[in-house]
Structure formats: C-alpha cells, structure tokens
Amino acid sequence: MAHPVVHFEIAGPDGERLIGFYRDLFGWDIQGAGPDYWLVTASEGGVGGGIMQTRDEMPAYVTVYASTDDLDGTLERVGELGGETVVPPTEIPGTGFFAMFRDPGGNIIGLFRE
C-alpha cells in the first residue's frame, strides 16, 4: 500500500469519558499527550491513534490518517478529484506535519508526514 493508514483519531466532547470507555472496552494503553489529547499505543500489528476532546461546536468524529511524503501535492490532488482541504498543512512540534481533507462523500480524512 503506497499510503498506509498510520494513525486513527476518535474525538468527542468528553475526552476523559472516551478514554475510560476505550480503555475498559479494549484494554488500550492510553497516555496524555497535551491539552485535551491522548495517545493510544499501537499493539500487535495495529496502528496507534489518538483520543481528542472536541471544543466549542466541533462535532464528534472518527478519522484515519494516511501517510504521504507531499502534503501540498496530495491536497492538490484531493481538489482535482472533487474533495476539499479542511485543515491545511500544520506542524505537530517534534513529530511531523498533518492536514485534513473532506472526500466527495463528506468523510474527513487526515494526512501525515514526518
């Protein structure tokens, strides 16, 4: 797979409740990673992910992040194929860069580059 899924994200208005739910349901190892964000440790062939507390009017969501070497180029291709950029390339200090787009079906998908 040229652009594998490298991260998932589950977000909602009560981050602590989400952490407890997924920890109790699946036994996930979840550690704090910043304000309103927690990392889920990858295990046994699975990818790691994140749990995020949404703010203001932001809706709950679940998304995946695909790896890319060229955020700008990939977002340009998204537009050519009928999608739209939702979050432009943004730095995650000490980790890499991410962006998000909406596909023609309305799904929000993330991109990640180290």
matplotlib code that plots the C-alpha trace (Angstrom):
import matplotlib.pyplot as plt

x = [0.0, 1.6, -0.1, -0.8, -3.0, -0.6, -2.9, -6.5, -8.4, -11.6, -12.9, -15.8, -16.9, -15.9, -12.3, -12.0, -15.1, -13.8, -10.5, -12.3, -14.6, -11.9, -9.5, -12.3, -13.7, -10.4, -7.7, -6.0, -2.9, -3.7, -1.3, -1.7, 0.0, -1.1, -4.1, -7.3, -5.3, -4.2, -2.2, -3.3, -0.3, -0.1, 0.0, 0.2, 0.1, -2.3, -1.7, -1.6, -4.0, -5.4, -8.3, -9.2, -11.7, -13.6, -14.1, -16.8, -19.2, -16.8, -18.7, -17.6, -15.8, -13.6, -11.0, -7.9, -4.6, -2.8, 1.0, 2.2, 5.6, 4.0, 1.1, 0.6, 0.7, -1.7, -4.1, -3.9, -4.9, -7.7, -9.1, -8.7, -10.7, -13.6, -12.5, -11.6, -8.9, -10.3, -7.1, -4.0, -0.6, 0.1, 3.2, 3.0, 6.1, 8.7, 6.6, 5.8, 3.0, -0.7, -3.5, -7.1, -9.5, -13.1, -13.7, -16.6, -18.7, -18.3, -15.8, -12.9, -9.6, -6.2, -2.8, 0.5, 4.1, 7.2]
y = [0.0, 3.3, 5.5, 3.3, 4.3, 5.3, 6.8, 7.0, 9.6, 9.4, 12.7, 13.8, 16.4, 14.4, 13.2, 11.6, 9.5, 8.4, 7.3, 5.3, 3.7, 2.5, 1.5, -0.6, -1.9, -2.9, -2.6, 0.1, 1.7, 5.5, 8.2, 12.0, 13.9, 17.5, 19.6, 17.6, 14.9, 11.4, 8.8, 5.2, 2.9, 0.6, -3.1, -6.5, -5.3, -2.4, 1.3, 3.7, 6.5, 9.4, 10.4, 14.1, 16.2, 18.4, 22.1, 24.6, 23.5, 20.9, 17.6, 14.2, 12.3, 9.3, 9.6, 7.9, 9.4, 8.2, 8.7, 11.0, 12.5, 15.5, 17.2, 20.0, 17.8, 15.3, 18.1, 19.5, 16.0, 15.9, 19.1, 17.7, 14.6, 16.5, 16.8, 19.8, 20.8, 21.2, 21.8, 23.0, 21.5, 22.1, 21.3, 18.9, 20.1, 17.4, 14.9, 15.9, 17.6, 16.9, 18.1, 17.1, 16.9, 16.1, 13.4, 13.6, 11.5, 14.0, 12.0, 13.8, 12.1, 13.1, 13.1, 12.8, 13.5, 13.0]
z = [0.0, -1.1, 1.5, 4.5, 7.4, 10.2, 12.8, 13.9, 15.9, 17.9, 19.2, 21.3, 23.8, 26.9, 26.4, 29.9, 29.2, 25.9, 27.5, 30.1, 27.6, 25.2, 28.0, 29.6, 26.3, 24.5, 27.2, 25.2, 26.8, 26.6, 27.7, 27.9, 25.1, 25.6, 26.4, 25.5, 23.6, 24.5, 22.5, 22.1, 21.9, 18.9, 19.6, 17.8, 14.2, 14.7, 14.3, 17.2, 17.5, 19.5, 21.5, 21.4, 23.3, 20.9, 21.6, 21.0, 18.3, 16.9, 16.2, 17.4, 14.8, 13.9, 11.2, 9.9, 8.8, 5.7, 5.2, 2.5, 1.6, 0.0, 1.9, -0.6, -3.6, -2.0, -1.1, -4.6, -5.9, -3.4, -5.0, -8.5, -7.5, -6.0, -2.4, -0.4, 2.2, 5.7, 7.6, 5.7, 6.5, 10.2, 12.2, 15.2, 17.1, 17.4, 15.4, 11.9, 9.9, 9.3, 7.2, 6.8, 3.8, 3.1, 0.4, -2.1, 0.4, 3.2, 5.2, 6.9, 6.3, 7.7, 6.1, 8.0, 7.0, 9.3]

ax = plt.figure().add_subplot(projection="3d")
ax.plot(x, y, z, "-o")
ax.set_aspect("equal")
plt.show()
